[in-house]
Amino acid sequence: MKLSNLKGCAAYMALGLGIALSASAASAEDAPSWCGPNKASLALLDGFGGNSWRLVTTASGKEEAAKCRSITDYYYADGQGDTQKAISDINSMAARGVDAMVVFGDAGPAILPALTKAYRSGAVVVPYRVNVGGEAGKNYTRFVGADFVYDGESWGKWIKENFPDGANILFLSGPAGNSQGLDELKGMKNILDDSYKFLNPDPFAVTNWDPSLTQQVLSAAIAQHDNIDVIVSDFGPSLVGALPVFANFDRSIPALATSDGNSLGCFWEKTHADNPDFKLFTVATGNDNVRLAVQWAIAEATGGTPPSEEIFKAPNFEDSTDGDPNPVQCRSDLPGAIYLSAQLSGDEQAKAVGQ
């Protein structure tokens, strides 16, 4: 998932290499089972780290690693959206002798040779969330993915419950052909029959997860379709600037099934009273995918017990219709660009994004 750049993120990322873990790291007595007795160093590598989602995710990964006293050194590197730098970062960590690497491989298969080289040199290598190709045990230790089909099924179940007789759905995703959107559509169609009609071009309306393009796409859809019952988006906060367009057409904001963000929750709180159709359901945006990857890397590097799961499934987070598992969340005292579904506290997230 791609979000817009944040001012000050570069200064935060400059702290990345060689930072010490918090002194509050868990004691041996209460260490998690994935934290083994063998000492090891750990690196978290981003292909692109310059947005709020990555800043929160990076802080979450560091917090998870701090639970294990066996991690003696923790490193971070930001590829800054440059494939060659991302490859260089991986090679550099391998040359440094880092024992374990957790890698968000934005460049996909382009970084596979570097991962393979690091793995064959003896490092534990755990790419996560973005498919880099290859296979576990040959090119890297373990791939820790995200189950986007599961997200689609979660949205589909909520839509079916709230619109049992069918609905007109507008599905927005990121770049054309992105696998996340394709998997989410598959999940929805696992649940929804032909009485649920998708108004967007197949397979989804392309927004690049960009707020300005999202507004353009939504404006065109509103003008074209008199009845939109549900909007589905795999990045909810990108809609905050676009949803007020409905008022220009003298129409209520429709139901929204999406991923969470503090800006979206606060927007719903401010506007739902004037928009009677504006139901909101969210799944967790997925920052904690990194925690599962960190657990796998540490378990393999320290001789701990690996987690039972290797695919992250985003839990349901908010539902304005019944409050299960939570009513809509808003921390108006904190930045909009944080994600209250994440295990990292809202206050710590605010620090991470530099606000």
C-alpha positions as CSV (number, residue, x, y, z in Angstrom):
1,M,0.0,0.0,0.0
2,K,1.3,3.4,-1.0
3,L,0.6,6.6,0.9
4,S,1.7,10.2,0.2
5,N,5.1,11.4,1.5
6,L,5.3,13.1,4.9
7,K,7.5,16.0,5.8
8,G,10.1,15.1,8.3
9,C,10.1,11.4,7.4
10,A,13.7,11.5,6.1
11,A,14.9,12.8,9.5
12,Y,13.2,9.9,11.2
13,M,14.6,7.4,8.8
14,A,18.1,8.8,9.4
15,L,17.9,7.2,12.8
16,G,17.6,3.8,11.1
17,L,21.1,2.2,11.1
18,G,22.5,0.8,14.3
19,I,19.8,2.0,16.6
20,A,19.6,0.2,20.0
21,L,16.5,-1.5,21.1
22,S,14.5,-0.1,24.0
23,A,15.7,-0.8,27.5
24,S,12.2,-2.1,28.2
25,A,13.0,-5.3,26.3
26,A,11.4,-8.3,27.8
27,S,13.2,-10.2,30.5
28,A,14.2,-13.8,29.9
29,E,11.3,-15.0,32.2
30,D,8.6,-13.5,30.1
31,A,10.2,-13.7,26.6
32,P,7.8,-14.9,23.9
33,S,8.2,-18.4,22.6
34,W,9.6,-17.2,19.3
35,C,12.5,-15.6,21.1
36,G,15.2,-18.2,21.4
37,P,18.4,-18.3,23.5
38,N,20.9,-17.6,20.8
39,K,22.1,-14.0,20.3
40,A,21.4,-12.5,16.9
41,S,21.3,-9.2,15.0
42,L,18.3,-8.1,13.0
43,A,17.7,-5.7,10.1
44,L,14.4,-4.3,8.8
45,L,14.7,-3.2,5.2
46,D,12.1,-1.1,3.3
47,G,12.0,-0.7,-0.4
48,F,10.3,2.6,0.3
49,G,9.9,4.0,3.8
50,G,8.7,7.6,3.2
51,N,5.1,7.6,4.2
52,S,3.0,7.4,7.3
53,W,2.0,3.7,6.9
54,R,5.6,2.7,6.6
55,L,6.7,4.9,9.5
56,V,4.1,3.2,11.8
57,T,5.0,-0.2,10.4
58,T,8.7,0.4,11.0
59,A,8.1,1.5,14.6
60,S,5.9,-1.6,15.1
61,G,8.7,-3.9,13.8
62,K,11.2,-2.3,16.2
63,E,8.7,-2.6,19.1
64,E,8.2,-6.3,18.3
65,A,11.9,-7.0,18.1
66,A,12.4,-5.3,21.5
67,K,10.4,-8.1,23.1
68,C,13.4,-10.4,22.6
69,R,16.6,-9.8,24.6
70,S,18.5,-12.2,22.3
71,I,18.5,-9.5,19.6
72,T,21.7,-7.6,20.3
73,D,21.7,-5.2,17.4
74,Y,18.8,-3.7,15.3
75,Y,19.3,-2.0,11.9
76,Y,17.0,-0.2,9.5
77,A,17.5,0.9,5.9
78,D,15.1,2.8,3.5
79,G,15.5,2.0,-0.2
80,Q,13.7,5.4,-0.9
81,G,11.8,3.9,-3.8
82,D,15.1,3.2,-5.7
83,T,15.4,-0.4,-6.7
84,Q,19.2,-0.2,-6.9
85,K,19.5,1.3,-3.4
86,A,17.2,-1.4,-2.0
87,I,19.4,-4.0,-3.6
88,S,22.5,-2.3,-2.2
89,D,20.9,-2.1,1.3
90,I,20.4,-5.9,1.2
91,N,24.0,-6.5,0.1
92,S,25.3,-4.2,2.7
93,M,23.5,-5.9,5.5
94,A,24.8,-9.3,4.3
95,A,28.3,-7.9,4.1
96,R,27.9,-6.5,7.6
97,G,27.1,-10.0,8.8
98,V,23.6,-9.3,10.0
99,D,22.0,-12.6,11.2
100,A,18.4,-11.9,10.1
101,M,16.7,-9.6,7.6
102,V,13.0,-8.7,7.3
103,V,12.4,-7.2,3.9
104,F,9.5,-5.2,2.4
105,G,10.4,-5.9,-1.2
106,D,8.6,-3.1,-3.0
107,A,10.5,-3.8,-6.2
108,G,9.2,-7.4,-6.3
109,P,11.3,-10.0,-8.1
110,A,13.9,-7.4,-9.0
111,I,15.4,-7.9,-5.5
112,L,15.2,-11.7,-5.5
113,P,18.9,-12.2,-6.6
114,A,20.1,-10.1,-3.6
115,L,17.8,-11.9,-1.2
116,T,19.0,-15.2,-2.5
117,K,22.6,-14.2,-2.2
118,A,22.1,-13.1,1.4
119,Y,20.2,-16.3,2.2
120,R,22.9,-18.5,0.8
121,S,25.5,-16.6,2.8
122,G,23.8,-17.9,5.9
123,A,21.5,-15.1,6.9
124,V,17.9,-15.6,7.8
125,V,15.9,-13.8,5.2
126,V,12.1,-13.1,5.5
127,P,10.5,-11.0,2.8
128,Y,6.9,-10.0,3.7
129,R,3.7,-8.6,2.3
130,V,5.0,-8.1,-1.3
131,N,5.6,-11.2,-3.4
132,V,9.2,-11.3,-4.6
133,G,9.0,-14.6,-6.4
134,G,11.3,-17.5,-5.7
135,E,10.5,-20.1,-3.0
136,A,11.2,-20.6,0.7
137,G,14.2,-22.8,1.4
138,K,15.8,-21.9,-1.9
139,N,15.8,-18.2,-2.2
140,Y,14.9,-17.1,1.4
141,T,13.9,-18.6,4.7
142,R,10.2,-17.8,4.8
143,F,7.7,-15.5,3.0
144,V,5.2,-13.9,5.3
145,G,2.3,-12.7,3.2
146,A,-1.0,-11.0,3.7
147,D,-4.3,-12.6,2.9
148,F,-6.0,-10.0,0.8
149,V,-8.6,-12.6,-0.3
150,Y,-9.6,-12.7,3.4
151,D,-10.1,-8.9,3.4
152,G,-12.4,-9.2,0.4
153,E,-14.4,-11.9,2.1
154,S,-14.7,-9.8,5.2
155,W,-16.1,-6.9,3.1
156,G,-18.4,-9.2,1.2
157,K,-19.9,-10.7,4.3
158,W,-20.6,-7.2,5.7
159,I,-22.1,-6.1,2.4
160,K,-24.3,-9.2,2.2
161,E,-25.5,-8.6,5.8
162,N,-26.4,-5.0,5.3
163,F,-27.7,-5.3,1.7
164,P,-29.3,-8.8,1.6
165,D,-31.2,-8.2,-1.6
166,G,-28.2,-7.1,-3.6
167,A,-26.4,-3.8,-4.2
168,N,-24.5,-1.6,-6.6
169,I,-20.9,-1.6,-5.7
170,L,-18.0,0.7,-6.7
171,F,-14.7,-1.0,-6.0
172,L,-11.6,1.2,-5.9
173,S,-8.0,-0.1,-5.7
174,G,-4.5,1.0,-6.5
175,P,-2.4,0.7,-9.7
176,A,-3.8,-1.2,-12.7
177,G,-3.4,-4.9,-12.3
178,N,-2.1,-4.8,-8.7
179,S,-2.4,-8.3,-7.1
180,Q,-3.9,-6.9,-3.8
181,G,-6.9,-5.6,-5.6
182,L,-7.3,-8.7,-7.7
183,D,-7.2,-10.9,-4.6
184,E,-9.7,-8.7,-2.8
185,L,-12.1,-8.9,-5.7
186,K,-11.8,-12.7,-5.6
187,G,-12.7,-12.7,-2.0
188,M,-15.8,-10.5,-2.5
189,K,-17.0,-12.8,-5.3
190,N,-16.5,-15.8,-3.1
191,I,-19.3,-14.3,-1.0
192,L,-21.5,-12.2,-3.3
193,D,-23.7,-13.5,-6.1
194,D,-24.9,-11.9,-9.3
195,S,-27.4,-9.7,-7.4
196,Y,-24.4,-7.6,-6.4
197,K,-23.3,-5.5,-9.4
198,F,-19.9,-3.9,-9.7
199,L,-20.2,-0.5,-11.4
200,N,-16.5,0.0,-12.0
201,P,-14.5,-1.2,-15.0
202,D,-13.3,-4.7,-14.5
203,P,-11.5,-5.6,-12.2
204,F,-11.5,-2.3,-10.3
205,A,-11.4,1.5,-10.7
206,V,-7.7,2.5,-10.7
207,T,-6.8,5.2,-8.2
208,N,-3.1,4.4,-7.5
209,W,-4.1,4.9,-3.9
210,D,-3.7,8.7,-4.6
211,P,-6.2,11.0,-3.0
212,S,-6.4,13.4,-5.9
213,L,-6.9,10.7,-8.5
214,T,-9.4,9.0,-6.1
215,Q,-11.4,12.2,-6.1
216,Q,-11.4,12.4,-9.9
217,V,-12.5,8.7,-10.2
218,L,-15.2,9.1,-7.6
219,S,-16.6,12.3,-9.2
220,A,-16.9,10.6,-12.6
221,A,-18.6,7.6,-11.0
222,I,-21.1,9.7,-9.2
223,A,-22.0,11.6,-12.4
224,Q,-22.4,8.3,-14.3
225,H,-24.3,6.3,-11.8
226,D,-27.5,7.5,-10.0
227,N,-27.3,4.7,-7.4
228,I,-24.1,3.7,-5.6
229,D,-25.0,1.6,-2.6
230,V,-21.5,0.7,-1.4
231,I,-18.0,1.9,-2.1
232,V,-15.2,-0.6,-1.4
233,S,-11.7,0.7,-1.2
234,D,-8.5,-1.0,0.0
235,F,-7.1,2.2,1.4
236,G,-9.8,4.1,3.3
237,P,-7.9,7.3,4.2
238,S,-7.4,8.1,0.5
239,L,-11.2,8.7,0.3
240,V,-11.4,11.4,2.9
241,G,-10.8,14.2,0.5
242,A,-13.1,12.6,-2.1
243,L,-16.2,11.7,-0.3
244,P,-17.5,15.3,0.2
245,V,-18.0,15.3,-3.6
246,F,-21.4,13.5,-3.0
247,A,-22.6,16.8,-1.5
248,N,-22.0,18.5,-4.8
249,F,-24.5,16.1,-6.3
250,D,-27.0,16.6,-3.4
251,R,-26.5,12.9,-2.4
252,S,-25.7,11.1,0.8
253,I,-22.3,9.4,1.1
254,P,-23.1,5.7,0.7
255,A,-21.9,2.7,2.8
256,L,-18.2,2.2,2.8
257,A,-16.3,-1.0,3.3
258,T,-12.5,-0.4,3.5
259,S,-9.4,-0.3,5.7
260,D,-9.0,1.9,8.7
261,G,-7.3,5.2,9.3
262,N,-7.7,7.8,12.0
263,S,-8.5,10.5,9.4
264,L,-11.4,8.3,8.1
265,G,-12.8,7.6,11.5
266,C,-12.8,11.3,12.4
267,F,-14.3,12.2,9.0
268,W,-17.2,9.7,9.7
269,E,-17.8,11.2,13.2
270,K,-18.1,14.7,11.7
271,T,-20.3,13.8,8.7
272,H,-22.4,10.7,9.3
273,A,-25.3,12.7,10.9
274,D,-25.8,14.6,7.7
275,N,-25.4,11.5,5.5
276,P,-28.0,8.9,6.5
277,D,-26.6,6.2,4.2
278,F,-23.0,6.5,5.4
279,K,-22.4,3.2,7.1
280,L,-18.7,2.3,7.8
281,F,-17.0,-1.0,8.1
282,T,-13.2,-1.4,8.2
283,V,-10.6,-4.1,8.4
284,A,-7.2,-3.4,10.0
285,T,-4.9,-1.6,7.5
286,G,-2.2,-4.2,8.2
287,N,0.8,-2.5,9.9
288,D,1.1,-5.5,12.2
289,N,2.0,-7.8,9.2
290,V,5.6,-6.8,10.1
291,R,5.3,-8.2,13.6
292,L,4.6,-11.7,12.2
293,A,7.6,-11.3,9.9
294,V,9.8,-10.2,12.7
295,Q,8.7,-13.1,14.9
296,W,9.6,-15.6,12.1
297,A,13.0,-14.0,11.5
298,I,13.9,-13.9,15.2
299,A,12.7,-17.5,15.8
300,E,14.9,-18.8,13.0
301,A,17.9,-16.7,14.0
302,T,17.7,-17.3,17.8
303,G,16.4,-20.9,18.0
304,G,13.0,-19.9,19.1
305,T,9.7,-21.6,18.3
306,P,8.3,-20.3,14.9
307,P,4.8,-18.8,14.9
308,S,1.9,-21.1,14.0
309,E,0.9,-18.7,11.2
310,E,2.8,-17.5,8.2
311,I,0.1,-15.4,6.5
312,F,-1.2,-12.3,8.1
313,K,-5.0,-12.0,8.2
314,A,-6.3,-8.5,8.9
315,P,-9.0,-8.6,11.6
316,N,-12.2,-6.7,11.4
317,F,-11.8,-3.4,13.2
318,E,-14.8,-1.0,13.0
319,D,-18.5,-1.4,12.3
320,S,-20.8,1.6,12.6
321,T,-23.9,-0.6,12.4
322,D,-23.4,-2.7,15.5
323,G,-20.0,-1.6,17.1
324,D,-18.6,-5.1,16.7
325,P,-15.7,-5.5,17.2
326,N,-15.4,-1.7,17.7
327,P,-17.5,1.3,17.0
328,V,-15.9,3.8,14.7
329,Q,-12.6,5.1,16.2
330,C,-11.4,8.7,16.2
331,R,-8.5,10.3,18.1
332,S,-8.9,13.9,17.1
333,D,-6.0,14.8,19.4
334,L,-3.7,12.8,17.1
335,P,-2.6,13.0,13.5
336,G,-5.0,11.8,10.8
337,A,-2.2,9.8,9.3
338,I,-2.1,7.0,11.9
339,Y,-3.9,3.7,12.1
340,L,-5.7,2.9,15.3
341,S,-6.0,-0.8,14.4
342,A,-2.3,-1.2,14.9
343,Q,-1.0,-2.7,18.1
344,L,1.4,0.3,18.4
345,S,-0.3,2.9,20.6
346,G,-1.8,6.0,19.0
347,D,0.6,8.2,20.9
348,E,3.6,6.2,19.8
349,Q,2.4,6.3,16.2
350,A,2.2,10.1,16.4
351,K,5.8,10.1,17.5
352,A,6.7,7.8,14.6
353,V,5.2,10.0,12.0
354,G,6.8,13.1,13.5
355,Q,3.7,14.9,14.5
